[in-house]
Each structure stands twice: as structure tokens, then as C-alpha cells.
Amino acid sequence: ICQRGWMIDWSLWLPPAWLPAAWRDDVVGVDLGIRAPITWVSGTAHGQLRRGSLPTGGWTPGSTGTALADAVVRHAQFTRLRDDLNATLTHLLSYRHVAIEDTNWSNLAPGVRDAMNCTGVTSVLEWLTSLGRVSGTRVVPVAPAGTSQHCAQCGRAGQLDGALFLCPGAACRPADRDLNAAAYIRRLGRRNML
């Protein structure tokens, strides 16, 4: 858990003329997290920016004894993703509407907020909001309450089983928990945007 006052942040490189105008007339839902920093779902496609793996010897979360040292290792893992991160942001900003998990939500569990701050994933909301003004993308934060516990297909409450979301509905299939959350965020965003 991050110590009070410390936060790791990503840096973003923007070449000239990097950002085209938004042209996809759809809503994309974006889930932010630790396992997959960015997961997105639109009406026709989906994708994930995954952390991947960085050789860290015997490091495991908490093994260094300090939150700051753990955060530095996690940050190094995300730094490796710079090109993929830029490509993902470019893709998301091609949509006219982005519904994204609100990492500034006041009821976010302290441990979750700390972990997201330590990895820098909370920067994504700020970047999309700022860059959306340039691309013409409307970015709407969605409160994350229940987004991991509800089925994106039917809206019923379900359960998590490791990396899977399981819906009790007979017509719904098991789904990746992050993809389901992004799709549910999209569902909520569509209600508010269109």
C-alpha cells in the first residue's frame, strides 16, 4: 500500500499531430485495474492493455518491505508498456464517447485506490479527459460501484471466480471479469450519453 504523500505517475510522450479528431460514433467503456491496467469494450470490438511481465528476480508485492519500493517495481512494469499505452489511448480517443471507471470516486476502497495510485493507472482518467478536449471525445466518469459484480449482458448480479465473471442467467456465458466490467461501464455510459 502506498505511503501517504507518495504517488507514482506515468509520463506520456506526444509527438506533433499525434491526436486525430474522434471519428467513431460509439460509446466505449473503460475499466481500469491492476491485472489489466486498461480494458475497453465498444459495440464492435474490445481489448486490454495488460501489464505483461518484467523480470524482477524474487520480487513479489510486499517483499521489499516498503510500499515505495513496491511502487517503483510496479511502475517499471508499466513503463515498459509506453508504446502500447500510447496506441491504446489513441484508439480510445478515436471514439466520440468514453465512459470510464471513475478513479476519483469517493467510495473507492482505500486499498484499491492506493494500489491504483502506486501503479499510475489513475492517470488514465486525467489523460483521456484532457486529451478528449483536443480530439472531441466526450469523457464521462462512471462510479465503479457494482461494475465488477453485474453482468454486462443482462444486468443481473453475479459472482467472481478468479479472472472470470459468472452470471446466474441461463443465456449468459462466463466472461473475463475485466471485459465484463468494461462492457457494464459502457452500458451505464450509454444511458447517460446517448
C-alpha positions as CSV (number, residue, x, y, z in Angstrom):
1,I,0.0,0.0,0.0
2,C,1.3,3.4,-0.9
3,Q,2.6,5.6,1.9
4,R,0.8,8.9,2.4
5,G,2.3,11.5,0.1
6,W,3.9,9.2,-2.4
7,M,2.4,8.5,-5.8
8,I,4.0,7.1,-8.9
9,D,2.8,8.7,-12.2
10,W,3.3,7.8,-15.8
11,S,4.8,10.1,-18.4
12,L,3.2,10.4,-21.8
13,W,5.1,11.3,-25.0
14,L,3.0,13.1,-27.6
15,P,4.6,13.7,-31.0
16,P,3.3,16.6,-33.1
17,A,0.0,15.9,-34.8
18,W,-0.4,12.7,-32.8
19,L,-4.1,13.2,-32.0
20,P,-6.7,13.0,-34.8
21,A,-10.3,14.0,-34.3
22,A,-12.6,11.5,-32.8
23,W,-14.5,9.7,-35.6
24,R,-16.0,6.5,-34.1
25,D,-19.7,7.3,-33.4
26,D,-20.0,4.8,-30.5
27,V,-19.5,4.6,-26.7
28,V,-16.5,2.7,-25.4
29,G,-16.5,1.5,-21.8
30,V,-13.1,1.6,-20.0
31,D,-12.3,-0.4,-16.9
32,L,-9.1,0.5,-15.0
33,G,-7.3,-2.0,-12.8
34,I,-4.2,-3.7,-11.6
35,R,-4.2,-7.0,-13.5
36,A,-5.1,-5.3,-16.7
37,P,-4.4,-1.5,-16.4
38,I,-6.8,-0.7,-19.2
39,T,-9.7,-2.9,-20.5
40,W,-12.0,-1.4,-23.1
41,V,-15.2,-2.6,-24.9
42,S,-17.1,-0.9,-27.7
43,G,-20.1,-2.1,-29.7
44,T,-17.9,-3.9,-32.2
45,A,-14.5,-4.5,-30.5
46,H,-12.7,-5.0,-27.2
47,G,-9.1,-5.0,-26.0
48,Q,-6.8,-4.9,-23.0
49,L,-3.6,-3.3,-22.1
50,R,-2.0,-6.0,-19.9
51,R,0.9,-5.5,-17.6
52,G,2.9,-8.3,-19.0
53,S,5.9,-9.5,-17.1
54,L,9.1,-7.8,-16.2
55,P,12.0,-9.9,-14.8
56,T,12.2,-8.8,-11.2
57,G,14.1,-11.6,-9.6
58,G,12.3,-12.8,-6.5
59,W,10.2,-9.7,-6.1
60,T,6.6,-10.2,-5.1
61,P,4.3,-7.4,-3.8
62,G,5.3,-6.6,-0.2
63,S,8.6,-8.4,-0.4
64,T,10.7,-5.3,-0.4
65,G,9.3,-4.2,3.0
66,T,8.3,-0.7,1.8
67,A,5.4,0.5,-0.2
68,L,7.5,2.9,-2.2
69,A,9.9,0.2,-3.3
70,D,7.0,-1.9,-4.4
71,A,5.5,1.0,-6.3
72,V,8.8,1.6,-8.1
73,V,8.9,-2.0,-9.3
74,R,5.2,-1.8,-10.4
75,H,5.9,1.5,-12.2
76,A,8.8,-0.1,-14.0
77,Q,6.5,-2.8,-15.3
78,F,4.1,-0.1,-16.7
79,T,6.9,1.9,-18.2
80,R,7.7,-1.0,-20.5
81,L,4.2,-0.5,-21.9
82,R,4.7,3.0,-23.2
83,D,4.2,2.3,-26.9
84,D,1.2,0.0,-26.2
85,L,-0.2,2.7,-23.8
86,N,0.1,5.4,-26.5
87,A,-1.6,3.1,-29.0
88,T,-4.4,2.3,-26.6
89,L,-5.0,6.0,-25.7
90,T,-5.0,6.9,-29.4
91,H,-7.6,4.2,-30.0
92,L,-9.8,5.2,-27.1
93,L,-9.7,8.9,-28.2
94,S,-10.9,7.9,-31.7
95,Y,-14.4,7.3,-30.0
96,R,-16.7,10.3,-29.7
97,H,-17.9,9.0,-26.2
98,V,-15.8,7.3,-23.5
99,A,-17.4,6.0,-20.3
100,I,-14.5,5.3,-17.9
101,E,-14.3,4.0,-14.4
102,D,-14.1,7.0,-12.0
103,T,-10.8,6.5,-10.1
104,N,-11.6,9.7,-8.1
105,W,-14.8,8.2,-6.8
106,S,-15.1,9.0,-3.1
107,N,-16.2,5.5,-2.0
108,L,-13.4,3.6,-3.7
109,A,-11.8,1.3,-1.1
110,P,-8.6,2.7,0.3
111,G,-6.5,-0.4,-0.6
112,V,-7.8,-0.3,-4.2
113,R,-7.1,3.5,-4.5
114,D,-3.6,3.0,-3.1
115,A,-2.8,0.1,-5.5
116,M,-4.1,2.1,-8.5
117,N,-2.1,5.2,-7.4
118,C,1.1,3.2,-6.9
119,T,0.9,1.9,-10.5
120,G,-0.1,5.2,-12.1
121,V,-3.3,3.8,-13.6
122,T,-5.3,6.7,-12.1
123,S,-3.6,9.0,-14.6
124,V,-5.6,7.4,-17.5
125,L,-8.8,9.2,-16.5
126,E,-7.0,12.6,-16.4
127,W,-5.3,12.0,-19.7
128,L,-8.5,11.0,-21.5
129,T,-10.3,13.9,-20.0
130,S,-7.6,16.4,-21.0
131,L,-6.8,14.9,-24.5
132,G,-10.6,14.5,-25.2
133,R,-10.9,18.2,-25.3
134,V,-8.5,18.1,-28.3
135,S,-9.9,15.1,-30.1
136,G,-13.5,16.0,-29.5
137,T,-14.1,12.9,-27.3
138,R,-16.7,13.3,-24.5
139,V,-15.3,11.6,-21.4
140,V,-17.7,10.7,-18.7
141,P,-16.5,9.1,-15.4
142,V,-18.7,6.3,-14.2
143,A,-18.9,5.3,-10.5
144,P,-17.3,1.8,-10.2
145,A,-19.9,0.6,-7.7
146,G,-21.1,-2.8,-8.8
147,T,-19.4,-2.7,-12.2
148,S,-17.5,-5.9,-11.4
149,Q,-20.5,-7.6,-9.9
150,H,-23.1,-7.1,-12.6
151,C,-23.5,-8.9,-15.9
152,A,-23.0,-6.6,-18.9
153,Q,-25.4,-8.7,-21.0
154,C,-28.4,-8.9,-18.7
155,G,-27.6,-6.6,-15.7
156,R,-28.1,-9.3,-13.1
157,A,-25.8,-9.6,-10.1
158,G,-23.3,-12.4,-10.5
159,Q,-20.1,-13.6,-8.9
160,L,-16.4,-13.5,-9.5
161,D,-14.4,-16.7,-9.8
162,G,-10.7,-15.8,-10.2
163,A,-10.4,-14.0,-13.6
164,L,-14.0,-14.9,-14.6
165,F,-17.4,-13.3,-14.1
166,L,-20.2,-15.8,-13.7
167,C,-23.8,-14.7,-14.3
168,P,-26.7,-16.8,-12.9
169,G,-28.6,-16.1,-16.1
170,A,-29.0,-19.2,-18.3
171,A,-28.4,-17.3,-21.5
172,C,-25.2,-15.6,-20.3
173,R,-21.8,-17.1,-20.7
174,P,-18.8,-16.8,-18.3
175,A,-16.7,-13.7,-19.2
176,D,-13.3,-12.2,-18.4
177,R,-14.0,-10.1,-15.3
178,D,-12.3,-7.0,-16.7
179,L,-14.0,-7.2,-20.1
180,N,-17.4,-7.7,-18.4
181,A,-16.7,-4.7,-16.1
182,A,-15.8,-2.5,-19.2
183,A,-18.9,-3.7,-21.0
184,Y,-21.0,-2.9,-18.0
185,I,-19.4,0.6,-17.7
186,R,-20.2,1.0,-21.4
187,R,-23.8,0.0,-20.7
188,L,-24.1,2.6,-17.9
189,G,-22.3,5.3,-20.0
190,R,-24.7,4.7,-22.9
191,R,-27.6,5.6,-20.7
192,N,-26.0,8.9,-19.8
193,M,-24.6,9.9,-23.1
194,L,-27.0,8.9,-25.9
